[in-house]
Amino acid sequence: MDKAEQLERAAELLTEYPVVDGHNDLPWALRVQVGYDLDARDIATDQSAHLHTDIPRLRAGGVGAQFWSVYVPSDMAGDEAVSATLEQIDVVAELLARYPADLRRALTADDMEAARAEGRIASLMGAEGGHSINNSLGTLRALHTLGVRYMTLTHNDNIAWADSATDEPGVGGLSPFGHEVVREMNRTGMLVDLSHVAATTMRDALDTSTAPVIFSHSSSRAICDHPRNIPDDVLGRLPANGGIAMATFVPKFVLPAAVAWTQAADENMRAHGLHHLDTTAQAMKIHAAFEAANPRPMATVATIADHLDHMREVAGIDHIGIGGDYDGTAFLPEGLRDVAGYPNLIAELLGRGWSGADLAKLTWRNAVRVLRDAEDVARELSTRRAPSHATIGQLDARAG
């Protein structure tokens, strides 16, 4: 097949088995840009001047299910973090109410399949960082009741019970309370997300979890040696666990040449008094000026395909997926600049010999199966394990 034929075939495949994307930061972008004023960012219309995401481009990209990140920054703590997470959950509910013809609330694997049958985009939620529960298993359960179906154990900074990939070692992976968090997530059916966490935390979580884990937006460390990526020994454990690693598109995590450039760009942002993850109009002007003076190494669709090829080789076709991180990063690869770009990636993989059955697993089947398996584990555990009311003071003090 030539490129045009590959794209045509990709579109056909995505019609039947659309993309389940593991991570999109639209809710936070709506908070930062317009204070959740959905009239100011009506995603039923083209928002390409402001966002990576809107409904027309989700449709063009063949997205059939989206985990909306209800992220709050890790410099928020305590009740402030919990309240901000609730506000993020609230705006997802507003989006679902405002666009019912396109978005469908999804809590289960069956809900995802029902949305696909209806031609709507299944909308799930993932909390990004254990700081969102403020060391409270009751808060964890409350988030699950509100519809959150995964929690990333850390974001960029350590928390009291888990080490982050981008912080100095703290508790050495998971503390005793951290292990209890994983067990309680298994009991409720909330997926344990290991993106952002240290490799020690990944291994500890795999040692404890009896349900499949996910990496909602992480790629291969063997291809790009960045701490946000997954080491091969961890990828190799996914078949026994049943989990899934969803490759991300963030250039500074996937392209080795982009790592040093990004460090310099981040320092430039901080020199201007801005957070390095800021994507406001002011921040993007500063980014653009820096890039004009320092040309940015460009990731491409092929870069992402290289990661997926390797992740498939190590973990197997049943344990990989896609988690783009749209609206959570300033830069994206050529061909994947927004949520309309997924067909370009599928076409690239077709050109590398991936079969239709392989691609159906990558885009849809693997993610749905993982959620279903976690539901099965939760049903079984709930028959023999009561809700845990352990506290971090009780469990971690004993370890100390």
LOTORTI-559709 format. One record per atom (N, C-alpha, C): x, z, y; residue in one letter. Coordinates in steps of 0.05 Angstrom, whole numbers, plus 5000, padded with zeros to 4 digits. Each point is the difference from the previous one (the first is absolute). Layout:
! LOTORTI-559709
XZYA
...
***
This chain:
! LOTORTI-559709
501750004976M
498350005024M
501750005025M
499249845020D
501450025026D
498850235016D
501050055024K
499250245015K
497049995007K
499049765006A
497149985007A
498350074976A
500849914976E
498650064976E
500150294993E
502450125005Q
500350284994Q
498150175018Q
499949935025L
498250145018L
497149974992L
499349764992E
497249954991E
499450174976E
501950004981R
499550164976R
500050305006R
501750095019A
500050285008A
497250085011A
498949835017A
497350055011A
497950034978A
500249824980E
498150024978E
500350264984E
502550084995L
500450254985L
499050245016L
500450005026L
499250235016L
496950015003L
498749784996T
497150005001T
498950174976T
501349974977E
499150154977E
501250284998E
502650025006Y
501350264999Y
501450055026Y
498550105020P
501250045027P
502050235000P
501350025022V
502250205004V
498850285003V
501050194985V
499750285006V
502550085015V
499850065025D
502450085016D
500150305002D
502450114994G
500350294998G
500250155026G
500549865022H
500550165024H
499749835025H
498150085018N
499649875026N
499550225020N
501549995023D
499850215020D
498249935023D
498049834995L
498149945022L
498850245013L
499150214985P
498850235014P
501850135021P
502650034993W
501850115020W
500449815024W
500249744995A
500249815022A
497650025018A
497750044989L
497650025017L
500150265016L
501150204989R
500350265015R
501949965023R
502349894994V
502249985020V
499249805022V
498949774992Q
499549795020Q
497650055017Q
497850094988V
497450025015V
498550264996V
501350204989G
498650254997G
497549984983G
500149834980Y
497849954981Y
497649865013Y
500449875023D
497849845012D
499849744985D
498149984982L
499849764983L
498949765015L
498850045023D
499249785016D
502449865012D
502150165005A
502449895012A
501849854979A
499550064975R
501549864979R
497949934978R
498349815006D
497949924982D
501349824978D
500450124976I
501449864980I
498349784986I
497649975008A
498549764992A
500949755013A
501650035021T
501149785015T
503050004999T
501349785008D
502949974999D
501350215017D
501650174987Q
501650215015Q
503049954997Q
500849754996S
502849944996S
501850075023S
498850025024A
501750085023A
500750304999A
498650154983H
500450295000H
500650124973H
499049884979L
500050124973L
500949794979L
500950104978H
500549834977H
497549954984H
497950155005T
497750014983T
497449955016T
498349834989D
497249985008D
498649874976D
497450005001I
498449914977I
500449704995I
500049825020P
500549724994P
502749954986P
502150155008R
502649964987R
500150144972R
498650224997L
499850114973L
498749804981L
497949875010R
498649804983R
501949764995R
501449915020A
501949784996A
502250074981A
500850255000G
502250094982G
499250064972G
497449994994G
499050064973G
500250294993G
499550185019V
500150294995V
497250084989V
500050134977G
497550094988G
499750305000G
502250155005A
499950295001A
502350095017A
499550205017Q
502050115018Q
500050304999Q
502350124995F
500450285004F
500750045030F
498150105015W
500650055029W
501550275001W
502349995013S
501650255003S
498750175021S
499450264993V
499150195020V
502450175008V
502149865008Y
502650115007Y
499950165026Y
501550225000V
500750135026V
503050064998V
501449995023P
502950035000P
500950274989P
502450014988S
500950254988S
501050205021S
500149925025D
500650215020D
497450155009D
497749924990M
497650165001M
500150204977M
499150245005A
500150204979A
497550185001A
499650154979G
497950215000G
497349885004G
498350155015D
497349915004D
499849745016D
502049955018E
500149755015E
500149764981E
501650024980A
500349784980A
497449964985A
498750224992V
497549984985V
497949875017V
499750105025S
498049895018S
500449705005S
502549925005A
500649725005A
499449834975A
500550114976T
499349854976T
497049974998T
498550205007L
497149984999L
499049795020L
501349985023E
499349805020E
500649724989E
502149974985Q
500649744987Q
497949934979Q
499250204984I
497949954981I
497449925014I
499550125022D
497649955016D
499949715010D
502349895009V
499949735010V
499749804978V
501050064976V
499549824977V
497050004994V
498750235002A
497150004996A
498649845021A
501050015025E
498849835021E
500349704994E
502449934990L
500449724994L
498149904978L
499650174980L
498149934978L
497249975010L
499250185018A
497349985011A
499649765018A
502149935014R
499849785020R
500149734986R
501449974978Y
500449744987Y
499150004971Y
497450074995P
499150034972P
499949744984P
499949775014A
499949754985A
502849934989A
502150125011D
502749934991D
501450234986D
499550245008L
501450234989L
498150184984L
500950094977R
498450174982R
501650254993R
498850235004R
501350254993R
500550004970R
502450084992A
500750004971A
501350274994A
499050144980L
501150254991L
501149984972L
499149804985T
500749984972T
500849714993T
501249974976A
500649734991A
497549834997A
497850124991D
497549864998D
499149905028D
500350175020D
499349915028D
501749765008D
502550004993M
501749775006M
499049744987M
499250024975E
499049774986E
497349915012E
498350205008A
497549935012A
500449855027A
501950095015A
500649875026A
500949714995A
501849974980R
500949734993R
497749824993R
498150104984A
497749844991A
498249935024A
499950175020E
498449965024E
501449835021E
502649954996G
501549855020G
500750175024G
500050264997R
500950175022R
502750124994R
501250125021I
502750114997I
499750304994I
500850084976A
499950284992A
501850165019A
499050215011S
501550165020S
500450284989S
502650064994L
500850264990L
501850135021L
500650264996M
501850135019M
502350144986M
502350015014G
502350144990G
501150175023G
500450264995A
501450175019A
503049974997A
501449995023E
502949944999E
501550245009E
500750174981G
501650235005G
498650264994G
501450174984G
498850264992G
499650195023G
501249945023H
499450175023H
497050005008H
498649794990S
497249975007S
498350224987S
501050144979I
498450214988I
500850285008I
502150025016N
500950265011N
500350214978N
501349934979N
500750184978N
497550134987N
497849854999S
497450114991S
498849824978S
499750104976L
498849844979L
497049965005L
498850195014G
497249965008G
499749775019G
501949975019T
499949775018T
500549744985T
501850014980L
500349764983L
497449924987L
498650194989R
497549934987R
497949905020R
500050125024A
498249915021A
500549715007A
502649925002L
500649725006L
499049824978L
500350094975H
498949844978H
497049975002H
498650215007T
497149995003T
499249815022T
501649985021L
499549815022L
500749714994L
501249964976G
500549724992G
502949924998G
501950185006V
502849934998V
500849984971V
501249784992R
500549954972R
503049984993R
501850035020Y
502750064994Y
501250175022Y
502150154994M
501550135021M
503049954995M
501349905020T
502949974999T
501250285004T
501750094982L
500850285001L
501550075025L
501649825011T
501350055026T
499849755017T
500650035026H
500549765016H
503050005005H
500949965025N
502849975006N
501650265000N
498650235001D
501350265001D
499350174976D
501850174992N
499450194979N
497550175008N
498650104980I
498150215004I
500950244984I
498650225002A
501050254987A
500349984970A
498449814988W
499949994971W
500949744988W
501049815017A
500949744989A
502149885019A
501949864988D
502149875015D
499349715006D
500649915024S
499649725009S
502549844995S
499649744997A
502349814996A
501849995025A
498950055023T
501449965025T
500650265015T
500350214985D
500850265011D
502250124982D
501350215009E
502050134983E
498750154977E
501350034978P
498850154977P
499250285009P
497650084991G
498950265007G
499650174975G
497849954986V
499450164976V
501049864975V
501349775003G
501249864977G
498049844984G
497949905013G
497949854987G
497350125006G
498750124980L
497550155004L
500650294995L
498850175017S
500050294995S
497950074979S
499950254990P
497850074982P
497249945011P
499650055026F
497449935012F
499649695001F
502249855004G
499849714999G
499149904973G
501050124979H
499149934973H
497050074996H
499150225012E
497250074998E
498349815016E
501049905022V
498549795015V
499649764982V
502049914987V
499849774982V
498050054978V
500150244988R
498050074979R
497250005011R
499650105024E
497350005011E
499149725008E
501849835009M
499349735005M
499149864974M
501450054978N
499249894975N
497250104992N
499450255005R
497450124992R
497749885016R
500549945026T
497949895016T
499749704997T
502149874991G
500049704999G
501249875025G
501450165016M
501449885023M
502849904991M
500649755005L
502549884991L
502450135015L
502150054985V
502550105012V
501649775009V
500449985026D
501549775012D
502850095006D
501949854989L
502950075003L
501549835019L
498749835016S
501449885022S
500950215019S
502249955014H
501150195020H
501550244988H
499750064975V
501250254990V
502849944990V
501650224998A
502749984989A
499949934971A
502149884990A
500149944971A
499750254983A
501050225009T
499650254985T
497150084998T
498549955022T
497250065000T
498549814982T
500849745000M
498849814982M
500250094971M
502450084993R
500550084972R
498550264993R
499950195018D
498650254995D
497049944997D
498949835017A
497149934998A
499449864973A
501849824992L
499549874974L
500250194977L
501750205003D
500350214979D
497450164997D
498550035022T
497750185001T
497449854996T
499849765011S
497449865001S
499149914972S
497550054994T
498949904975T
498249765006T
499849925025A
498549765008A
501949805011A
499349745001P
501749805012P
500650075030P
502549955008V
500750035028V
500049725013V
500249995026I
500349755014I
502350035020I
501149775007F
501649975024F
498449815017F
498750105021S
498149835015S
501449795017S
502550045007H
501449805016H
503050054999H
501249934978S
502950034995S
501049774983S
502549925005S
501149774985S
502450104984S
501849814992S
502150064981S
502650085013S
501150234992R
502550095011R
502449834990R
499749894976A
502149834990A
500349745017A
497949915011I
500149755017I
500850075028I
499050225011C
500750095027C
500450314998C
502550085004D
500750284996D
499250175024D
497450065001H
498950165021H
498550244987H
500350245011P
498750234986P
497049984998P
498749835016R
497149974997R
499249844975R
502049884987N
499449844977N
500350154974N
499249874978I
499850144974I
502449944982I
501550204991P
502249954982P
499049894973P
501749854987D
499249884974D
499350204979D
501350245000D
499350194979D
497150105003D
499150015025V
497250085006V
498149784993V
500749755008L
498349774992L
499849994970L
502150064986G
500049994971G
498250204987G
499250215015R
498250214989R
497149935004R
499449805015L
497149945006L
498449914975L
501149854981P
498449934977P
499050254985P
501750194996A
499250244985A
497950165016A
500350005027N
498250155017N
497449845004N
500149745000G
497749835005G
499749925030G
501950085016G
499749965029G
500649725010G
500149975027I
500449745013I
501750035024I
501849815004A
501749995024A
499149765016A
499250045025M
498849805017M
502149925021M
501049764998A
502249915017A
499149995029A
501750105017T
499549995029T
501449765013T
499149935024F
501149775014F
501850075023F
500450265006V
501550095023V
502949904999V
500949825018P
502749884998P
502250204997P
499950235014K
502250194999K
500250144973K
497949974983F
500150114973F
500749794979F
499749755007V
500249794979V
502449815004V
501149995024L
502149815006L
502550155007L
502149994984P
502450165006P
501149955028P
500049755009A
501149945026A
498450135023A
497550074994A
498350115021A
500450305003A
501350134981V
500250295001V
501750095025V
502449895003A
501750085023A
498749915027A
498849765000W
498749915024W
497750195008W
498550094981T
497750185005T
501050275011T
502250094989Q
501150265010Q
500749975030Q
501249775007A
500649965029A
497549975017A
498049864989A
497549975015A
498650265004A
500150174979D
498750265003D
501450185020D
502749995001E
501550155020E
499249905028E
499749745003N
499249895026N
497350115008N
498150024981M
497350115007M
500350295009M
501650154986R
500350295007R
501450025027R
501849825006A
501450005026A
498049965023A
497849864994H
497949965020H
497850214999H
500550214985G
498250224999G
497549964983G
500249814981L
497749934983L
500750054971L
497950064985H
500350034971H
500749734987H
501750014980H
500949744989H
497849864985H
497850134993L
497749874987L
497849925019L
500550045026D
498049935020D
499449705000D
497549924999T
499349725001T
498149935023T
500150175021T
498449945024T
501249765015T
498549905019A
500949765015A
502650065014A
500350245011Q
502650075013Q
502349994980Q
499550124977A
502150014979A
500749724991A
498049834997M
500649734990M
501649845020M
499650055026K
501649875020K
502950084998K
500550254995I
502750104997I
501349894974I
498449994979H
500949874975H
500849715005H
498249855015A
500549725005A
502549955016A
500550175019A
502449975017A
502550064983A
499950204983F
502250064982F
500549764981F
497949894990E
500349784981E
501149755013E
499249965025A
501149775014A
503050015003A
501050245004A
502950045003A
501450034974A
498550084979N
501250054974N
498249874978N
500449754994P
498249864982P
499650154974P
497550024992R
499350164977R
500349854974R
501250114980P
500149884973P
497149974990P
499349774989M
497349944993M
499550024970M
498250174992A
499050004973A
498049774998A
499649914975T
498149784995T
498350074976T
498149834994V
498450034976V
501850024975V
502149855000A
501950004977A
501350284997A
500550135022T
501150274999T
498250194984T
497449995006I
498150174986I
499849924971I
500049744995A
499949904972A
502450094984A
502350025013D
502450104986D
499550294990D
498850165017H
499450274993H
498150014976H
497949845002L
497950004979L
501149904974L
501849805001D
501349904976D
501550234986D
501550155016H
501650224988H
498250224991H
498150085015M
498250224993M
498549934974M
499249754998R
498749914975R
501950024976R
502549925004E
501950014979E
500550284990E
500050205018V
500750274993V
497550154991V
497849985014A
497650164995A
498049864982A
500049735001G
498149844984G
497749915018G
498849784992I
497949875015I
497550185005I
499650204982D
497650175002D
500450235021D
502350015013H
500750235016H
501049935028H
499149775011I
500849925027I
497549915015I
500250025027G
497949925018G
501149955027G
498350005020I
500749935028I
499050215019I
501750085018G
499350195021G
501449935026G
498849825016G
501449875022G
500950185022G
498550225007D
500650175023D
499449865026D
498049845000Y
499149875025Y
499050215020Y
500549945026D
499450175023D
501450274998D
502150024983G
501750244999G
502949935005G
500549755007T
502849925005T
500049795022T
502250005015A
500249815023A
500649724991A
501549974978F
500949734991F
499149954971F
499749744995L
499149924973L
501449744992L
500149934975P
501549754992P
498649755009P
501649795002E
498849735005E
498149944977E
497749905007G
498049934980G
498150234993G
500750245009L
498450244994L
499650165026L
499649865022R
499850135026R
497550165004R
497949954984D
497550155002D
498649994973D
497650124999V
498650024974V
499049734990V
500249795015A
499349744990A
502249874983A
502350144998G
502349874987G
500350034970G
498350164988Y
500350044971Y
500149744983Y
498449795007P
500149764984P
502949884999P
501550035022N
502749905000N
501850144979N
499550264996L
501550144980L
499249924972L
497449974996I
499049914973I
501149724994I
500049825020A
501149734996A
502950014993A
501550175013E
502950034994E
500450094971E
498450194991L
500250104973L
499249794979L
497949845007L
499349784983L
502449814996L
501449955022G
502349824999G
502350124984G
499950264995R
502150134984R
499150034970R
497749884994G
499150004973G
498150234992G
499050155019W
498150214994W
497449864992W
498750104979S
497549894990S
497650115015S
497749874997G
497650105012G
499350284990G
500550054974A
499450264988A
501950225012A
502649925004D
501950185013D
499050085028D
499249805015L
499250045028L
497450155002L
498249974981A
497550165001A
500750294996A
502050074984K
500850284997K
501350105026K
501849845011L
501350085025L
498050065022L
498149825004T
498250025023T
497850194996T
498850014977W
497550154996W
500050194976W
500649894977R
499450154975R
501650264998R
502649995007N
501650244997N
499050235017N
499449955024A
499250225018A
497350114992A
498249834991V
497450104991V
500350174975V
501749904982R
500550154975R
501250285005R
501950015019V
501350265006V
497950205011V
498349915018L
497950195010L
498150084977L
499349824984R
498250064977R
501350204981R
502549964994D
501550184983D
500250285012D
500450025026A
500250265014A
497250144998A
497949855003E
497350114997E
499650114972E
500949864980D
499750094972D
501650274996D
502450015011V
501650244997V
498550235014V
499049955024A
498650215015A
497650114984A
498549824988R
497650094985R
500950194977R
502149924986E
501050174978E
501150265010E
501650005021L
501150255010L
497950195011L
497949895012S
498050175012S
498450164980S
500249924974T
498650154979T
501650244991T
502650025008R
501650224990R
501750135022R
499849915024R
501650115022R
498250045024R
499850255009A
498550065024A
501549935025A
498749975023P
501449955025P
502150215005P
502449925008S
502150195006S
499850115028S
500350265002H
500050145026H
502850125006H
502049904986A
502750105004A
500949935029A
501750175011T
501049965027T
503049944998T
501149885021I
502849955001I
501650265001I
498850215013G
501450255000G
500350134973G
497949974984Q
500150114973Q
502049854982Q
499849744999L
501549844981L
503049975008L
500449945025D
502849955009D
501550265004D
498650225007A
501450265002A
501050094973A
498549954979R
500950084973R
502549844993R
500149755008A
502449834993A
502450105016A
499550105024G
502350105016G
501050264990G
***
